[in-house]
Amino acid sequence: MPKASDLKRGMIIEINNTPHAVKLVDSRSPSSRGASTLYKIRYTNLKTGQKLDESYKGDDFLKEADCIRVKVQYSYSDGDSYVFMDSEDYSQYMLNEDELEGQTGYITEGLEGITALIMDGNILGIELPASVELEIMETAPGIKGSSATARTKAAVLPTGMEVQVPEYLETGEVIKINTTTGKYMSRAYRGVAIFAKACFGHPSPSKQQKLNATTYASGGPDSSSSPRPDPTRGRNIGSK
């Protein structure tokens, strides 16, 4: 049974024997010492479509609905509908934009790591991966020397969602976004991670390995372009 502090968008909670989808999670820190953090949750009743607002303390337990959890990948959109494909048997499930309230800003073509929540053969909702990688499509020019400051600026992502990012980031960079809070986490190094996994067996190389991978991937010097040593150099070949 999840605690209120564990709730995130897309989870299905049973309230009065009826499944409700979590649509919004808002945590509010207490103003006085010793008081508990309050969590304001907005649900959608999956039978009637009505909204329901509830407030909990972080340690309050809730009952998760009895759903089958299926790994899916986002396939394509058809009008206001989003189609997801089962990663094992390739069956398809469809949700409309209203049913994905608060989640569409993170969904891009081919996104994996999504969990579909199935009940009686019907999809009730999805749970997104903890973070997604998205490209900055539009933002103000980066400010050099601002990496040590905490100042931020607005950035527009491919889905139209807008987030606050550090001032030094540029248009075209790929960043990681927390899908629960909607906040910037870090830069994403897609190319280096893929190359490092192929070379070193894991996507988190050391700093030197990451530097070597970056140099190679960007067309830097490698062994094929290095000059070959002269086999006679330093050798005493004798006199005639």
Backbone torsions as a table, in degrees:
resi	resn	phi	psi	omega
1	MET	NA	122.9	-177.9
2	PRO	-74.7	149.4	171.8
3	LYS	-83.7	162.4	178.0
4	ALA	-59.8	-33.7	-180.0
5	SER	-70.4	-13.2	-180.0
6	ASP	-94.9	-7.1	-175.3
7	LEU	-68.1	144.0	174.9
8	LYS	-146.5	162.7	-178.1
9	ARG	-53.6	137.7	175.4
10	GLY	98.3	-21.2	178.9
11	MET	-65.4	149.1	-179.6
12	ILE	-110.8	117.9	-177.7
13	ILE	-113.1	138.5	179.1
14	GLU	-89.6	120.1	178.1
15	ILE	-126.7	119.9	-177.9
16	ASN	54.4	43.6	177.0
17	ASN	65.0	20.2	179.8
18	THR	-127.7	133.4	179.9
19	PRO	-71.2	132.9	177.7
20	HIS	-125.8	133.8	178.7
21	ALA	-91.7	133.7	176.2
22	VAL	-74.6	122.3	-178.5
23	LYS	-110.1	-29.1	-178.2
24	LEU	-148.0	134.2	177.1
25	VAL	-122.1	121.5	-179.0
26	ASP	-128.7	112.9	179.4
27	SER	-96.3	138.5	-178.2
28	ARG	-126.6	116.6	-179.0
29	SER	-72.4	143.0	-178.7
30	PRO	-71.4	150.5	179.4
31	SER	-87.6	-17.1	-179.4
32	SER	-114.7	152.0	-179.9
33	ARG	-65.0	142.1	176.7
34	GLY	84.5	-12.3	179.5
35	ALA	-79.3	153.2	-178.0
36	SER	-86.2	149.2	173.5
37	THR	-66.9	134.1	-180.0
38	LEU	-100.0	141.2	178.8
39	TYR	-117.2	117.7	177.0
40	LYS	-98.5	120.2	-174.3
41	ILE	-115.2	130.9	172.3
42	ARG	-105.3	126.2	179.4
43	TYR	-111.0	161.4	166.3
44	THR	-120.6	124.6	175.8
45	ASN	-68.3	118.8	-173.7
46	LEU	-77.4	-3.6	175.5
47	LYS	-99.7	-38.8	-176.2
48	THR	-106.8	-19.4	-177.4
49	GLY	82.6	-0.1	-178.2
50	GLN	-75.3	151.1	177.8
51	LYS	-86.1	150.2	178.0
52	LEU	-143.3	126.7	177.7
53	ASP	-107.2	130.6	178.4
54	GLU	-135.0	152.3	177.3
55	SER	-122.5	140.1	-178.1
56	TYR	-138.3	161.2	165.1
57	LYS	-85.5	157.7	-174.9
58	GLY	-58.5	-30.5	-177.5
59	ASP	-91.5	1.5	177.7
60	ASP	-67.4	134.9	179.2
61	PHE	-94.7	145.4	176.9
62	LEU	-128.8	161.0	-178.3
63	LYS	-99.8	119.7	178.1
64	GLU	-78.5	138.7	-179.4
65	ALA	-64.6	150.1	-177.4
66	ASP	-79.9	87.0	-178.0
67	CYS	-115.1	154.7	170.1
68	ILE	-87.2	130.6	-178.1
69	ARG	-100.9	123.1	-175.4
70	VAL	-125.8	131.2	176.5
71	LYS	-74.9	126.0	-178.9
72	VAL	-132.9	166.5	175.8
73	GLN	-125.2	140.1	177.0
74	TYR	-69.2	128.4	-175.6
75	SER	-101.3	-60.9	-179.3
76	TYR	-165.6	170.1	176.1
77	SER	-112.6	147.9	179.0
78	ASP	-132.7	95.2	-173.7
79	GLY	68.4	-122.5	178.6
80	ASP	-92.5	6.4	-177.6
81	SER	-103.5	144.4	177.5
82	TYR	-113.8	130.7	-176.6
83	VAL	-107.5	130.3	179.8
84	PHE	-118.7	142.9	-176.3
85	MET	-115.5	131.7	176.4
86	ASP	-60.7	128.7	-176.0
87	SER	-70.7	-15.1	-178.1
88	GLU	-103.4	-53.8	-175.8
89	ASP	-105.3	2.2	174.9
90	TYR	65.8	14.0	174.0
91	SER	-69.6	155.6	-173.1
92	GLN	-114.5	146.2	176.9
93	TYR	-128.9	148.4	-176.2
94	MET	-128.3	136.0	173.6
95	LEU	-130.5	143.6	177.7
96	ASN	-88.0	170.9	-174.1
97	GLU	-61.4	-36.9	179.5
98	ASP	-65.0	-37.1	-179.7
99	GLU	-70.5	-19.0	179.7
100	LEU	-104.7	25.1	-178.3
101	GLU	-51.1	126.7	178.3
102	GLY	84.7	-2.2	-176.9
103	GLN	-116.9	-20.6	-173.7
104	THR	-63.5	-25.2	-179.4
105	GLY	-67.5	-12.6	-178.6
106	TYR	-107.2	-6.1	-172.8
107	ILE	-95.0	118.2	177.1
108	THR	-126.8	163.3	-176.3
109	GLU	-53.9	128.7	176.5
110	GLY	81.1	5.8	-178.1
111	LEU	-59.9	127.2	178.3
112	GLU	-109.0	178.2	179.8
113	GLY	80.7	14.3	179.4
114	ILE	-90.8	140.4	175.7
115	THR	-112.0	121.8	175.9
116	ALA	-90.5	139.8	179.9
117	LEU	-105.5	113.1	-171.5
118	ILE	-112.1	134.0	175.2
119	MET	-137.6	126.6	-179.0
120	ASP	54.8	35.9	177.0
121	GLY	81.8	-1.6	-178.8
122	ASN	-111.9	143.0	177.6
123	ILE	-81.0	128.7	-179.7
124	LEU	-97.9	-29.1	-178.2
125	GLY	176.7	-176.2	179.0
126	ILE	-132.9	155.4	169.1
127	GLU	-112.6	127.3	-178.9
128	LEU	-81.5	159.6	170.7
129	PRO	-61.3	161.0	-176.1
130	ALA	-60.4	-29.9	178.9
131	SER	-147.3	157.0	175.8
132	VAL	-131.8	157.9	178.2
133	GLU	-108.1	124.9	-177.2
134	LEU	-135.2	146.9	-179.5
135	GLU	-85.7	142.1	173.7
136	ILE	-77.2	116.7	-178.1
137	MET	-89.8	-30.1	-177.4
138	GLU	-155.3	129.6	174.8
139	THR	-163.4	165.1	177.4
140	ALA	-66.0	153.0	179.1
141	PRO	-54.4	144.6	179.6
142	GLY	-65.8	147.4	178.9
143	ILE	-105.3	116.0	-178.8
144	LYS	-66.0	143.0	177.9
145	GLY	79.9	7.5	-177.6
146	SER	-99.6	8.6	-175.9
147	SER	-66.9	-20.8	-178.8
148	ALA	-89.7	-3.5	-178.9
149	THR	-100.8	164.5	-179.4
150	ALA	-102.1	11.3	-178.2
151	ARG	-72.2	147.0	-177.4
152	THR	-127.4	171.3	176.4
153	LYS	-146.4	165.1	-179.0
154	ALA	-80.0	143.1	176.1
155	ALA	-136.7	138.0	179.5
156	VAL	-99.5	131.8	-178.1
157	LEU	-100.8	168.3	-175.2
158	PRO	-57.9	-27.9	-179.1
159	THR	-83.4	-1.9	-177.6
160	GLY	93.3	-8.9	178.5
161	MET	-70.4	146.1	-179.6
162	GLU	-116.0	132.0	179.4
163	VAL	-131.6	163.1	174.9
164	GLN	-92.3	129.4	-179.0
165	VAL	-129.6	161.3	177.1
166	PRO	-59.1	150.0	-174.8
167	GLU	-63.2	-24.9	-174.4
168	TYR	-79.9	-9.4	-178.9
169	LEU	-74.7	152.6	-176.6
170	GLU	-118.5	161.8	172.1
171	THR	-60.6	137.6	179.8
172	GLY	99.3	-16.7	178.2
173	GLU	-76.3	150.9	179.1
174	VAL	-102.6	132.8	-176.0
175	ILE	-127.6	159.0	175.5
176	LYS	-97.6	134.0	-179.3
177	ILE	-121.4	133.1	175.8
178	ASN	-74.9	121.6	-174.9
179	THR	-78.1	-12.7	177.0
180	THR	-85.4	-44.9	-177.1
181	THR	-95.6	-21.1	-176.3
182	GLY	76.1	16.8	-175.2
183	LYS	-105.8	153.4	175.6
184	TYR	-62.4	137.4	177.7
185	MET	-109.0	-51.6	-176.1
186	SER	-171.6	173.2	168.0
187	ARG	-68.1	154.3	175.0
188	ALA	-115.3	134.3	-178.8
189	TYR	-112.2	74.6	-175.1
190	ARG	-59.4	-55.0	-174.9
191	GLY	-61.2	-44.2	-178.9
192	VAL	-65.1	-40.9	-178.6
193	ALA	-63.9	-43.5	179.9
194	ILE	-64.9	-45.3	-178.9
195	PHE	-65.7	-40.0	-178.9
196	ALA	-66.0	-37.0	179.3
197	LYS	-64.8	-39.0	178.8
198	ALA	-67.3	-37.8	-175.8
199	CYS	-84.9	-41.6	-169.6
200	PHE	-112.4	-2.7	176.5
201	GLY	85.1	0.1	177.6
202	HIS	-155.1	153.5	-174.4
203	PRO	-84.6	7.1	-178.1
204	SER	-124.8	74.3	-177.2
205	PRO	-73.1	168.5	173.9
206	SER	-69.6	170.5	-179.7
207	LYS	-59.8	-41.6	-179.2
208	GLN	-68.5	-40.3	177.6
209	GLN	-63.9	-39.3	178.8
210	LYS	-64.8	-39.1	178.1
211	LEU	-64.5	-43.3	178.9
212	ASN	-63.4	-42.5	-179.9
213	ALA	-63.9	-41.9	179.7
214	THR	-63.8	-42.8	-179.9
215	THR	-62.7	-44.4	-179.2
216	TYR	-66.6	-45.7	-177.5
217	ALA	-64.2	-27.1	-177.9
218	SER	-91.3	9.0	176.7
219	GLY	87.4	19.1	-179.7
220	GLY	-72.7	-177.7	-176.1
221	PRO	-64.8	141.9	174.2
222	ASP	-137.4	-176.4	-173.9
223	SER	-65.5	-28.2	-177.2
224	SER	-72.1	-23.8	-177.5
225	SER	-100.5	-5.2	-179.2
226	SER	-76.3	144.1	179.7
227	PRO	-65.5	140.7	179.2
228	ARG	-80.3	141.0	178.9
229	PRO	-69.0	147.1	177.4
230	ASP	-75.9	115.8	-175.3
231	PRO	-64.3	-20.1	-177.9
232	THR	-93.3	-6.2	-174.6
233	ARG	-70.3	130.9	177.3
234	GLY	79.0	1.0	-179.1
235	ARG	-97.3	137.8	176.1
236	ASN	-83.6	104.9	-175.9
237	ILE	-95.9	6.7	174.7
238	GLY	79.7	175.7	179.6
239	SER	-114.3	156.8	-179.2
240	LYS	-73.1	NA	NA
